[in-house]
Amino acid sequence: MPISIKTLTNEELMAPGRTGCPGCAAMLVARLALKVLGRQTIMVSATGCVISNITHAGGPSIPFIHSLLPGSGSLISGIDAGLKALGKRNGINLMVLAGDGGTADIGFQALSGAVERGHKFLYICYDNEGYMNTGGQRSGTTPYGSSTSTTPTNMSVGKHSSVKNRKNMVLIMAAHHIPFAATASIAYPQDMLRKIEKAVQIEGPSYIHVLAPCNYRWGFPEDQSINLAKLAVETRIAPLVEVEHGRKYTLQMSNRLKRPVQEYLSTQKRYRHLSDENIAEIQQAVDENWEYLEQLANIG
Amino acid sequence: MARELLKGNVAMAEAAVRAGLEAYFGYPITPQTEVLEHLSARLPELGRTFVQAESEVAAINMVYGAACTGTRVMSSSSSPGVSLMMEGISYISGTEIPAVLVNVMRGGPGLGNIAPSQGDYNQAVHGGGHGDYNMIVLAPSTVQESIDLMVLAFDLAEKYRMITMLLTDGSIGQMMEPAELPEMRPVVRKDWDWATNGAIGRERRILSSIYINPPLEEETNLRLMKTWQKVQANEVRYKEYYLDDAEFIVVGFGTSGRVALSAVRAARAQGIKVGLFRPISLNPFPYAMIDELANKASAFLVVEMNSGQMLEDIRLAVRGRVPVEFYARLGGIVPFPDEVLSEIQRVATTKLNTDQHPRDAWLARFTAQSER
């Protein structure tokens, strides 16, 4: 029976606790993911917000290993091989939960190698669009126009911007022809739970990319994380998409949901320096990305 | 220039700018991130280059590339990040080009924590990367000294065509102290005869550390050794406090040296004839000075924020002539001056047992004390 909110377990595997910031999206992702994956799971997290937050408070109540920032993909490959050697691989879920830096930047090589080899594991990237745990520096997924502690406002836009085309991790993973790659949103939990369940049931590696609004570094009230995640989907800044075997693209959002990017950008302090011209640039890029995704979905 | 209240990391970054830093490559890691953040705004403002790399491996390779062009370059990181740079450090050393690095050490091994530590002494001073190489390692104990050594680091790196590393810790990186920055030096583009900066109108140059033919590699190793002998002869740096009539000598570098100084002053006030020897250049290490002091002193006390890494170098210089005692705090803990003071009192008043290795003796004392 497919997982639904109604049938979801009450068991909190992220317990005994964590010390995440109030309103932390990454923690919500971890909590929901473990409800689907269950107790027979080994969880790996790279250095980042999640690791600093959960190990202080005792960590999750399932086996947990802290991986090196560049090595989550390799570490999970080793666990897969080790369990096989022990004859204990069946019935155990393997999950990596890493941030965007540990995924798209320093952890990229290891992730690429792991999915290319085809280990069976679920990799979830919580994308808070920067190195939020070390003070909010830019990363390879920081969006154009976003001010960070290493992209001061005057460096975040225009031709000298050090933030250009952010890496699109789902398309990069799809290009590895892995069985399942998708984006998900904390504002659409049913969709996210379905995708996690699908990822677990599939043979081979799967990748889910979740936008993780970070009130602390993006500059918005801590009770607005879900609303922001919702706006990100509705403005098509973070479209919901899934890709099977690198070929079949499906967009989870109908055409009627389209709000101007301004509605999303204006909610966050990191964008408050943007001019109308900058916002128009961002709108154009978002429209082009959507068009591209539609073309891919039409081919599939 | 007036004295300002400056944070250690920011002071080092700004000192590098004023020393003529042209390009910086780095990656975020606490507790050194302010170096990166300061330079991300400051260098573009001056029309110079700031690049945030995708990893420390990338950062050190960017340093390698930019250094090959003959510009003044640097990177900074903290312990785990510096570990990631090790292969690049070995290549830069083998290629014989200048570069400046900063390690703002934190508690380890592994991820450890973000509190101050001196656990990377061996990595910096006794290698860390593969092969036979040396780099100059300088250890500041104040924000002012961080500034002064930062400026010096670039000159030394270029003079000897080798890496100069500032080995400091989270305490000095994060603390704010009054300090004076140097005047802005103009960027001087030197036309090095080794730089790969375009070959129009001249013979092309090759920078590499590949010597497939062992005799050529041996020749390179010998050349590196001879360069290092020059560094040993000319670049030993240290500071002495109350050593003229000292019967007991405390040795500590960086933060532990600074804490030890407070303890030495307190002990002096109690009439104990104790002095402090603070090595500033950890590589080249001031062996000769320790050797000389060992003829006069009746005991040494080494204070470190690691498990006794510099201790071995002190023992090497003292060669068993007088007892060498040891005191440490680990895991990101900075010792209090009181702790060092009671160690000074112990060394000055009790008969020292030299049968046991000082590290083992300390561990036994420390464990017994913690269990009480």
Boltz contact constraints between the chains, C-beta under 6 A:
constraints:
  - contact:
      token1: [A, 47]
      token2: [B, 111]
      max_distance: 6.0
  - contact:
      token1: [A, 70]
      token2: [B, 55]
      max_distance: 6.0
  - contact:
      token1: [A, 105]
      token2: [B, 54]
      max_distance: 6.0
  - contact:
      token1: [A, 106]
      token2: [B, 55]
      max_distance: 6.0
  - contact:
      token1: [A, 131]
      token2: [B, 28]
      max_distance: 6.0
  - contact:
      token1: [A, 134]
      token2: [B, 28]
      max_distance: 6.0
  - contact:
      token1: [A, 134]
      token2: [B, 30]
      max_distance: 6.0
  - contact:
      token1: [A, 134]
      token2: [B, 33]
      max_distance: 6.0
  - contact:
      token1: [A, 135]
      token2: [B, 33]
      max_distance: 6.0
  - contact:
      token1: [A, 137]
      token2: [B, 28]
      max_distance: 6.0
  - contact:
      token1: [A, 149]
      token2: [B, 37]
      max_distance: 6.0
  - contact:
      token1: [A, 150]
      token2: [B, 37]
      max_distance: 6.0
  - contact:
      token1: [A, 150]
      token2: [B, 40]
      max_distance: 6.0
  - contact:
      token1: [A, 150]
      token2: [B, 52]
      max_distance: 6.0
  - contact:
      token1: [A, 152]
      token2: [B, 41]
      max_distance: 6.0
